[in-house]
Amino acid sequence: MNLSTTIAELSPPPAGVDLSQDQNLGNNIAIIVVCALAAIVLPIRIFVRIRTNKTLRVDDWIMIIAMAPLGALFAINFVADHYGLGKHVWLCTVGHMITMKKMLFVSLVIYNFELCMIKISILMFYRRVFGMNPLNWLACFFAIGWFIGCTVALCFAAAPISYFWTQIADETGGHYRYSFYNYYIGNAATNVVCDFLVMAVPIPIVWRLKMRVAQKIMVSLVLLLGCFVFAASVIRIHYLTKIKGEGLIDITWTIAPVCLWSTIEPCISVIGSCLPAMQPVVQWALQLEHNYYIRKHMPSRARGSIRGIFHGTGVSMNASSMERSITPIDSFGGKKEDDVVRLFAHAARVEASPEPDRDLNPLEEYLGLNYIRVQHDVEVTIDRKSEIGSESC
């Protein structure tokens, strides 16, 4: 078959199809926006990690690696536009259809690998904060197994594999072992189950901590920011259901929204997984606003007297340094990560903010919401044997 032959020459379009329609402009704008947000948020996360922890951890490195396949998905969407993606199939040539289906096959492998890497990065973050538990192990095995299973199923869907993209030129050159529509739906459904497992890992641990219910809710909400990816997964499944019957014939038109949400979904996952680590940036912005408020509403003499309180006692006024000085010890005697302190201190600071009906004293007004009142319970034990021995000497 001549590869320059258009699909319209092989089979004319049905009545009522507007061949001038094009989805590429809106789809490309959406892809650029979400990918740009992911590309901005991740460097901020890395900067905060280096500033606070002086080094990057396993979850950070995995997320950095995951940006490479995300960039590949971004590029494939724009290259595929040239070969007919987002347009009606009858405008495409046979050669362009073969090339586009090759890119679609590659993008499916990249999509599976990308989501697997993001899930593992999130689970490694949970491991660093909470340690490994059976649910975390289950989620890890499920994420890796999902990637391996979906990739193997994709490679064995057509016999030979090349029939996936050569079918349009030679329908007798191979066959499908099962309906590829079932692969799409099964891949998306199991991905949602895996997302649910990943998001559920920290919740039982948080609710066993000795905190007030309001604090537990706030920490849970911070950890569940990645749940926004569920919406993207559900929308993607909605568009996948249209790749059936007549939608399978006009594949370049019906697959375009699926490719769009296949790029948006990992971008939202990256953004959601980076937001908990960006709490110091939010705190810094709030501190700037609070300092501006103090300079505008508080007399300079009052500010000077409050500074004198701190300078006289040798206490630093830097909120971030005060926060870094709090280093809880875990059950094994090692120091917890700084971002763990910020995660739980954030809820404590917000909940411990002064009541609106109570007047603030100048010190509280100056510190704003960044102060923490700490009560220490000290237990002292005396070795009586050592005392008796020293007295006899």
C-alpha positions as CSV (number, residue, x, y, z in Angstrom):
1,M,0.0,0.0,0.0
2,N,1.2,3.5,-0.8
3,L,2.1,5.2,2.4
4,S,1.1,8.6,1.0
5,T,-2.5,7.5,0.5
6,T,-4.9,9.3,2.8
7,I,-7.4,7.4,5.0
8,A,-10.2,9.3,3.2
9,E,-9.2,7.7,-0.1
10,L,-9.5,4.3,1.5
11,S,-12.7,5.0,3.4
12,P,-14.6,8.3,3.0
13,P,-15.6,10.1,6.3
14,P,-19.2,9.6,7.5
15,A,-21.7,12.5,7.1
16,G,-21.6,15.2,9.7
17,V,-17.8,15.0,10.5
18,D,-16.2,18.4,10.3
19,L,-12.7,17.7,9.1
20,S,-11.5,21.2,9.9
21,Q,-11.7,20.5,13.7
22,D,-8.4,20.5,15.6
23,Q,-7.9,19.8,19.3
24,N,-4.2,20.6,19.3
25,L,-4.2,24.2,20.4
26,G,-6.2,23.7,23.6
27,N,-4.4,20.5,24.4
28,N,-1.0,21.9,23.9
29,I,-1.7,24.9,26.1
30,A,-2.9,22.7,28.9
31,I,0.2,20.4,28.6
32,I,2.5,23.4,28.6
33,V,0.9,24.9,31.7
34,V,1.0,21.7,33.9
35,C,4.4,20.6,32.7
36,A,5.8,24.1,33.5
37,L,4.3,23.9,37.0
38,A,6.0,20.5,37.5
39,A,9.3,21.9,36.2
40,I,9.1,24.8,38.6
41,V,7.9,22.9,41.7
42,L,10.6,20.2,41.6
43,P,13.6,22.6,41.5
44,I,12.1,24.4,44.5
45,R,11.8,21.1,46.3
46,I,15.4,20.3,45.6
47,F,16.5,23.7,46.7
48,V,14.6,23.4,50.0
49,R,16.0,19.9,50.6
50,I,19.6,21.1,50.1
51,R,19.1,24.1,52.3
52,T,17.5,22.2,55.1
53,N,19.0,18.7,55.0
54,K,22.3,19.6,53.2
55,T,21.8,16.6,50.9
56,L,19.2,14.8,48.7
57,R,17.5,11.6,49.8
58,V,16.4,8.6,47.8
59,D,12.9,9.9,47.2
60,D,14.4,13.2,45.8
61,W,16.7,11.4,43.4
62,I,13.9,9.1,42.1
63,M,11.7,12.1,41.5
64,I,14.5,13.8,39.6
65,I,14.9,10.7,37.4
66,A,11.2,10.6,36.8
67,M,11.3,14.0,35.1
68,A,13.1,12.4,32.1
69,P,10.2,10.3,31.0
70,L,7.8,13.2,31.8
71,G,9.8,15.3,29.4
72,A,9.6,12.5,26.8
73,L,5.7,12.4,27.1
74,F,5.7,16.2,26.7
75,A,7.8,15.9,23.5
76,I,5.7,13.0,22.1
77,N,2.5,15.0,22.3
78,F,3.9,17.8,20.2
79,V,5.6,15.6,17.7
80,A,2.5,13.5,17.3
81,D,0.5,16.6,16.4
82,H,2.4,16.7,13.1
83,Y,1.3,13.1,12.3
84,G,-2.4,13.7,12.9
85,L,-3.0,13.5,16.6
86,G,-5.9,15.7,17.6
87,K,-7.3,15.7,14.0
88,H,-9.8,13.4,12.3
89,V,-8.2,10.3,10.9
90,W,-9.4,10.9,7.4
91,L,-6.9,13.7,7.0
92,C,-3.9,11.5,7.8
93,T,-1.9,9.5,5.4
94,V,-1.1,5.8,5.9
95,G,2.6,6.6,6.6
96,H,1.6,9.2,9.2
97,M,-0.7,6.8,10.9
98,I,2.0,4.2,11.2
99,T,4.5,6.7,12.7
100,M,1.8,8.1,15.1
101,K,1.0,4.6,16.3
102,K,4.7,3.8,16.9
103,M,4.8,6.9,19.1
104,L,1.6,5.9,20.9
105,F,3.2,2.5,21.7
106,V,6.3,4.1,23.1
107,S,4.3,6.6,25.1
108,L,2.4,3.8,26.8
109,V,5.6,2.2,28.0
110,I,6.9,5.6,29.2
111,Y,3.6,6.4,30.9
112,N,3.7,3.2,32.9
113,F,7.4,3.8,33.9
114,E,6.7,7.4,34.8
115,L,3.8,6.6,37.1
116,C,5.8,3.7,38.7
117,M,8.7,6.0,39.5
118,I,6.5,8.7,41.0
119,K,4.8,6.2,43.2
120,I,8.0,4.7,44.4
121,S,9.4,8.2,45.2
122,I,6.3,8.9,47.3
123,L,6.6,5.6,49.1
124,M,10.3,6.2,49.8
125,F,9.3,9.5,51.4
126,Y,6.8,7.7,53.6
127,R,9.6,5.2,54.5
128,R,11.9,8.0,55.5
129,V,9.3,9.7,57.6
130,F,7.4,6.7,59.1
131,G,9.5,3.7,58.4
132,M,8.5,0.7,56.4
133,N,5.2,-1.1,57.3
134,P,3.2,-3.9,55.7
135,L,1.0,-1.4,53.8
136,N,4.1,0.4,52.4
137,W,5.6,-2.9,51.3
138,L,2.3,-3.9,49.6
139,A,2.1,-0.6,47.8
140,C,5.8,-0.9,46.6
141,F,5.2,-4.4,45.3
142,F,1.9,-3.4,43.7
143,A,3.5,-0.4,41.9
144,I,6.4,-2.3,40.5
145,G,4.2,-5.3,39.6
146,W,1.7,-2.9,37.9
147,F,4.5,-1.5,35.7
148,I,5.9,-4.9,34.8
149,G,2.5,-6.5,34.2
150,C,1.2,-3.6,32.1
151,T,4.4,-3.5,30.0
152,V,4.4,-7.2,29.4
153,A,0.7,-7.1,28.5
154,L,1.4,-4.3,26.1
155,C,4.2,-6.1,24.3
156,F,2.2,-9.3,23.9
157,A,-1.0,-7.7,22.9
158,A,-0.2,-7.9,19.2
159,A,1.5,-10.8,17.3
160,P,3.9,-9.7,16.1
161,I,4.5,-6.5,18.2
162,S,4.9,-4.5,15.0
163,Y,1.3,-5.3,14.0
164,F,0.2,-2.6,16.5
165,W,1.4,0.1,14.0
166,T,1.4,-1.8,10.7
167,Q,-2.2,-2.9,10.9
168,I,-3.4,0.1,9.0
169,A,-1.2,-0.8,6.0
170,D,-1.6,-4.6,6.2
171,E,-4.5,-6.1,8.2
172,T,-3.4,-9.6,7.3
173,G,0.1,-9.1,8.7
174,G,-0.8,-10.3,12.3
175,H,-3.5,-10.3,14.9
176,Y,-4.4,-9.1,18.4
177,R,-4.3,-11.7,21.2
178,Y,-7.0,-9.7,23.0
179,S,-8.9,-6.5,22.6
180,F,-6.6,-3.5,23.1
181,Y,-9.6,-1.6,24.5
182,N,-9.6,-4.0,27.5
183,Y,-5.9,-3.3,28.0
184,Y,-6.6,0.5,28.2
185,I,-9.3,0.0,30.7
186,G,-7.5,-2.6,32.8
187,N,-4.3,-0.4,32.9
188,A,-6.2,2.6,34.0
189,A,-8.4,0.8,36.6
190,T,-5.4,-0.9,38.3
191,N,-3.5,2.4,38.3
192,V,-6.3,3.9,40.4
193,V,-6.1,1.0,42.8
194,C,-2.4,1.5,43.1
195,D,-2.9,5.3,43.7
196,F,-5.4,4.4,46.5
197,L,-2.8,2.1,48.2
198,V,-0.1,4.7,48.0
199,M,-2.3,7.5,49.5
200,A,-3.5,5.1,52.2
201,V,0.0,4.2,53.5
202,P,0.5,7.1,56.0
203,I,-3.0,7.6,57.3
204,P,-3.1,4.7,59.9
205,I,0.2,5.9,61.2
206,V,-0.8,9.5,61.6
207,W,-4.0,8.6,63.4
208,R,-2.0,6.5,65.9
209,L,0.1,9.5,66.9
210,K,-0.5,11.3,70.1
211,M,-2.0,14.5,68.7
212,R,-5.3,16.2,68.8
213,V,-7.9,15.2,66.2
214,A,-7.6,18.6,64.5
215,Q,-3.8,18.1,64.1
216,K,-4.2,14.6,62.7
217,I,-6.7,15.9,60.1
218,M,-4.3,18.7,59.1
219,V,-1.3,16.4,58.7
220,S,-3.5,13.9,56.8
221,L,-4.6,16.6,54.4
222,V,-1.0,17.6,53.8
223,L,-0.1,14.0,53.0
224,L,-3.1,13.6,50.8
225,L,-2.4,16.5,48.5
226,G,-1.6,13.9,45.9
227,C,-5.2,12.8,45.8
228,F,-5.8,15.4,43.1
229,V,-4.3,12.7,40.8
230,F,-7.5,10.7,41.3
231,A,-9.5,13.3,39.4
232,A,-7.0,13.1,36.5
233,S,-7.2,9.3,36.5
234,V,-11.0,9.3,36.5
235,I,-11.1,11.8,33.6
236,R,-8.6,9.8,31.7
237,I,-10.8,6.7,32.1
238,H,-13.8,8.7,30.9
239,Y,-12.0,9.4,27.6
240,L,-10.7,5.9,27.3
241,T,-14.3,4.6,27.2
242,K,-14.8,6.5,23.9
243,I,-12.1,4.4,22.2
244,K,-14.6,1.8,21.2
245,G,-16.7,1.2,18.1
246,E,-16.8,4.3,15.9
247,G,-14.3,6.0,18.2
248,L,-11.7,3.2,17.4
249,I,-12.1,4.1,13.7
250,D,-11.4,7.8,14.3
251,I,-8.5,6.9,16.6
252,T,-6.4,10.1,16.0
253,W,-9.4,12.2,17.3
254,T,-10.5,10.1,20.2
255,I,-7.0,9.3,21.5
256,A,-6.0,13.0,21.7
257,P,-7.7,13.7,25.1
258,V,-6.3,10.4,26.4
259,C,-2.8,11.5,25.5
260,L,-3.5,14.9,27.1
261,W,-4.5,13.4,30.4
262,S,-1.8,10.8,30.3
263,T,0.6,13.8,30.5
264,I,-1.4,15.8,33.0
265,E,-1.8,12.9,35.4
266,P,2.0,12.4,36.1
267,C,2.5,16.2,36.2
268,I,-0.2,16.5,39.0
269,S,1.5,13.6,40.8
270,V,4.9,15.4,40.7
271,I,3.3,18.6,41.9
272,G,1.3,16.9,44.7
273,S,4.3,14.9,45.9
274,C,6.5,18.1,46.1
275,L,4.0,20.3,48.0
276,P,4.7,18.9,51.5
277,A,8.4,19.6,51.1
278,M,7.7,23.2,50.1
279,Q,6.2,24.2,53.5
280,P,9.4,26.3,54.4
281,V,8.7,28.4,51.2
282,V,5.2,29.1,52.4
283,Q,6.5,29.9,55.9
284,W,9.1,32.2,54.4
285,A,6.3,34.1,52.4
286,L,4.1,34.3,55.5
287,Q,7.1,35.6,57.5
288,L,7.7,38.3,54.9
289,E,4.1,39.4,55.1
290,H,4.2,39.4,58.8
291,N,7.4,41.5,59.0
292,Y,5.8,43.9,56.6
293,Y,2.7,44.1,58.9
294,I,5.0,44.7,61.9
295,R,6.9,47.5,60.2
296,K,3.7,49.1,59.1
297,H,1.6,48.8,62.3
298,M,4.1,48.6,65.2
299,P,6.1,51.5,66.5
300,S,9.8,51.3,66.1
301,R,10.4,51.6,69.8
302,A,8.2,48.6,70.5
303,R,10.1,46.6,67.9
304,G,13.4,47.6,69.5
305,S,12.3,46.6,73.0
306,I,11.2,43.2,71.8
307,R,14.5,42.7,70.0
308,G,16.2,43.6,73.2
309,I,14.4,40.8,75.0
310,F,15.9,38.3,72.5
311,H,19.3,39.8,72.3
312,G,19.5,40.0,76.1
313,T,18.8,36.3,76.4
314,G,20.9,35.3,73.4
315,V,17.9,33.7,71.6
316,S,18.0,34.0,67.9
317,M,15.0,35.6,66.2
318,N,15.2,33.6,63.0
319,A,12.1,31.4,62.9
320,S,13.7,28.9,60.5
321,S,16.8,28.4,62.8
322,M,14.5,28.0,65.8
323,E,12.6,25.3,63.8
324,R,15.8,23.5,62.8
325,S,17.0,23.5,66.3
326,I,14.2,21.1,67.2
327,T,15.5,17.7,66.3
328,P,13.4,14.9,67.8
329,I,15.1,11.6,68.4
330,D,13.5,8.4,67.0
331,S,13.3,5.1,68.8
332,F,16.7,4.0,67.4
333,G,18.5,7.1,68.8
334,G,18.9,8.8,65.3
335,K,17.7,12.3,64.5
336,K,14.7,12.6,62.4
337,E,14.7,14.6,59.1
338,D,14.0,18.3,59.3
339,D,11.1,18.0,57.0
340,V,9.4,15.6,59.4
341,V,9.7,18.3,62.1
342,R,8.1,20.9,59.7
343,L,5.3,18.5,58.7
344,F,4.1,18.1,62.3
345,A,5.2,21.5,63.6
346,H,3.1,23.2,60.9
347,A,-0.1,21.7,62.2
348,A,0.9,22.6,65.8
349,R,1.7,26.2,64.9
350,V,-1.6,26.7,63.1
351,E,-3.7,25.1,65.8
352,A,-1.8,26.9,68.6
353,S,-2.5,30.3,67.0
354,P,-4.0,32.8,69.5
355,E,-7.7,32.9,69.9
356,P,-9.3,35.8,68.1
357,D,-11.0,37.1,71.3
358,R,-7.7,37.2,73.3
359,D,-5.6,40.3,73.2
360,L,-2.0,39.7,72.0
361,N,0.9,41.0,74.0
362,P,3.7,42.8,72.1
363,L,5.9,39.7,72.0
364,E,3.2,37.4,70.6
365,E,2.2,40.1,68.1
366,Y,5.8,40.4,66.9
367,L,6.3,36.6,66.5
368,G,2.9,36.1,64.8
369,L,2.1,32.4,64.1
370,N,5.7,31.3,64.1
371,Y,6.2,30.9,67.8
372,I,5.9,27.6,69.7
373,R,5.4,27.3,73.4
374,V,7.4,24.3,74.6
375,Q,6.8,22.6,77.9
376,H,9.6,20.2,79.1
377,D,9.1,17.3,81.4
378,V,12.4,16.3,82.9
379,E,13.0,13.0,84.7
380,V,16.1,12.9,86.9
381,T,17.6,9.7,88.3
382,I,20.4,9.5,90.9
383,D,22.8,6.7,91.1
384,R,23.0,6.2,94.9
385,K,25.9,3.7,94.7
386,S,28.2,6.2,93.0
387,E,27.4,8.8,95.6
388,I,28.2,6.4,98.5
389,G,31.4,5.5,96.8
390,S,32.5,9.1,96.4
391,E,31.6,10.0,100.1
392,S,33.7,7.1,101.4
393,C,36.7,8.3,99.4
